[in-house]
C-alpha cells in the first residue's frame, strides 16, 4: 500500500512528520489529488501506526491505493463541557450568536471559535424545532379528559366529524424548484384571503366526501343569526346550527351509513367536538329525532384526542405541496386528495383513539402529543 500526503503547493510523495495527539491530515491516492478527503486519526506518532490504522478500517483499494471516500471527520473544537454550556445558553437566549458571544466573554470558549462552530456543536444535543400549539388545559379540563378517557369506546363503530379551513395563500408560498440552467422559476403571487371551509368525516372503513360550507370564499351566505349588539338578524359568517344540521342530515350521516353498512356495522356513533353548532340545543334535538347517536362527554380543548385532526394535517401536507392558480383548482385537488386517503391510514387513525386515551390517563389529563 502506498500513501501520499497532499501538500499545500504541489504533489509529492514525501511523508511529513505526524505530531502527537488528535491531528487532522489530508490524504490522497497516487491517482490524483482531486479525491482528497479529511481523515481523523487519534494519537498517532508514526507512519507505521497510520498505515496499520488504515488497514484496520479497510480503507484500501484492491490496487493498494487508499479508499478516500470511506472516512470523513473533523476536529471537535469544543469539549463536551463547553458544548453543554453552549447548549444551556442557547436554550436560555434562543440565539446561537448571542450565546457564543457570552461564552467568549466568560472565557468558556476561545475567542477564535466561530458562531458556525458553536452551532455545529450544539446541534449534537439540541434540535431547532417548530413550536406545536396546544390549548391551555385547566385543572377542571384535565379531570374531564381523564373521565372521558376512562369510558369504553369502540373505534370500529365511530365516525369522527369536523371542519377545517384550507387557504389558497398556504399553497402559494415561494419555494425552490429544479429548472434548466438560465431559466428563472415564476410562481403565482399569493392571493390572501381566499379560503375553503370544509366538513368531512373519517371511519375505519374510509372517509366521506368533503362538503364546502359557509366560510368559504364565494360561498353564498344564506344562513342568518341573531346579533345581540344590533338586536337584528345578520348573515352568518361561519357554520351555524341550522347549516350543520343540513350538512349532517343530507351529506355526512347518509355517507357514514353507507360506509358502516358496507362493513357490516349496524349501530354506530358520531364523534363531535364542542363547537357551538355541534352542541346547540336545536342540533341535539335534530340528532335525537334522526336517531343519530354521539360520543358522550367530549372534553373541551381536546383536539389531540380526535383522530380527524391528524387526517386534516395529512390533507394539508399533501395539498400545500402544489401551487394552484385559483380557489376552484385547489378545491378540486382537495376533493381528490381526501378521497385518496389510504384505508390503512383510516384504520390506524381510528385505532389510535385507545392509545390517545391511555396516554391521557397516564399524564393525568395532560396533552397526549398527538
FENVENPE-V552401 format. One record per backbone hydrogen bond with DSSP energy under -0.5 kcal/mol. CO is the residue of the C=O (numbers start at 0). NH is the residue of the N-H. E is the energy in kcal/mol with one decimal. If there is no record, write none. Layout:
co: [CO	CO]
nh: [NH	NH]
e: [E	E]
This chain:
co: [3	4	4	13	13	16	20	22	24	24	25	26	27	28	32	36	36	37	38	40	41	45	46	47	48	49	50	51	52	53	53	54	57	58	60	63	64	65	66	74	78	79	80	81	82	83	84	85	86	87	88	89	94	95	96	97	98	99	100	101	102	102	102	109	113	114	115	116	117	118	120	121	121	126	130	135	137	138	139	140	141	142	143	144	145	147	152	153	154	156	158	159	161	163	165	166	166	167	168	179	182	189	190	192	193	193	194	195	195	196	197	198	199	200	201	202	205	210	212	215	215	219	222	224	225	226	226	231	233	237	239	240	241	242	243	244	245	246	246	247	250	251	252	253	254	255	256	257	258	259	260	263	265	267	268	269	269	270	274	274	275	279	280	281	282	283	284	285	286	287	290	292	301	302	304	305	306	306	307	308	309	310	311	312	313	314	315	317	318	325	326	327	328	329	330	331	332	333	334	335	337	341	342	343	344	345	346	347	349	350	350	351	352	353	354	355	356	357	358	359	360	362]
nh: [27	6	11	4	15	18	43	40	26	38	5	36	3	31	35	26	38	72	24	22	43	49	50	51	52	53	54	55	56	57	58	57	59	66	63	1	60	67	69	76	82	83	84	85	86	87	88	89	90	91	92	93	98	99	100	101	102	103	104	105	106	107	108	112	117	118	119	120	121	122	123	124	125	128	132	137	141	142	143	144	145	146	147	148	149	150	154	156	157	268	270	201	199	197	195	169	170	170	171	182	184	191	193	194	167	168	216	165	197	212	163	210	161	207	159	205	202	198	215	214	218	221	235	233	227	230	231	226	224	239	243	244	245	246	247	248	249	250	251	252	254	255	256	257	258	259	260	261	262	264	263	265	267	292	158	271	294	160	277	278	279	283	284	285	286	287	288	289	291	290	292	269	304	305	306	308	309	310	311	312	313	314	315	316	317	318	319	320	321	329	330	331	332	333	334	335	336	337	338	339	340	345	346	347	348	349	350	351	352	353	354	355	356	357	358	359	360	361	362	364	363	365]
e: [-1.6	-0.9	-0.6	-0.6	-0.7	-0.6	-0.6	-1.4	-0.6	-2.0	-1.9	-1.2	-1.0	-1.3	-1.4	-1.6	-0.5	-1.1	-1.5	-1.2	-1.4	-1.7	-2.7	-2.3	-2.3	-2.2	-2.2	-2.2	-2.0	-0.6	-2.3	-0.7	-0.8	-2.0	-1.7	-1.0	-4.6	-1.3	-1.2	-0.8	-2.6	-2.2	-2.2	-2.4	-2.4	-2.2	-1.9	-2.4	-2.4	-1.7	-3.2	-2.7	-1.9	-2.9	-2.3	-2.3	-2.3	-2.2	-2.1	-2.1	-0.8	-2.2	-1.0	-1.4	-1.8	-2.6	-2.5	-2.0	-2.7	-1.5	-1.6	-1.6	-2.4	-1.0	-0.6	-0.6	-2.3	-1.8	-1.9	-2.3	-2.3	-2.4	-2.4	-2.3	-1.4	-1.4	-0.8	-1.7	-1.0	-2.6	-2.7	-2.0	-2.0	-2.5	-2.8	-0.5	-0.6	-1.1	-0.9	-2.2	-0.6	-0.9	-0.9	-0.5	-2.5	-0.5	-2.7	-2.7	-0.5	-2.8	-2.0	-2.4	-1.8	-2.3	-2.1	-1.1	-2.6	-2.3	-1.5	-0.5	-2.0	-1.2	-3.3	-3.0	-0.7	-1.8	-0.9	-2.8	-2.7	-0.6	-2.4	-2.2	-1.7	-2.7	-2.9	-2.9	-2.7	-1.7	-2.2	-2.9	-2.1	-2.6	-2.3	-1.8	-2.0	-2.4	-2.6	-2.1	-1.0	-3.1	-1.2	-0.6	-0.5	-0.5	-2.3	-0.7	-3.3	-2.3	-0.9	-1.7	-1.1	-2.5	-2.5	-2.0	-2.6	-2.1	-2.2	-1.5	-2.9	-0.9	-0.6	-2.6	-1.4	-1.2	-0.6	-1.4	-0.7	-1.2	-2.3	-1.9	-2.0	-2.2	-2.6	-2.1	-2.2	-2.9	-2.8	-0.6	-1.3	-1.5	-2.3	-2.2	-1.8	-2.6	-2.4	-1.9	-2.8	-2.5	-2.0	-1.1	-1.4	-1.8	-2.4	-2.4	-2.7	-2.2	-2.5	-1.2	-1.4	-0.9	-0.6	-2.8	-2.2	-2.1	-2.4	-2.3	-2.3	-2.3	-2.3	-3.4	-1.5	-1.1]
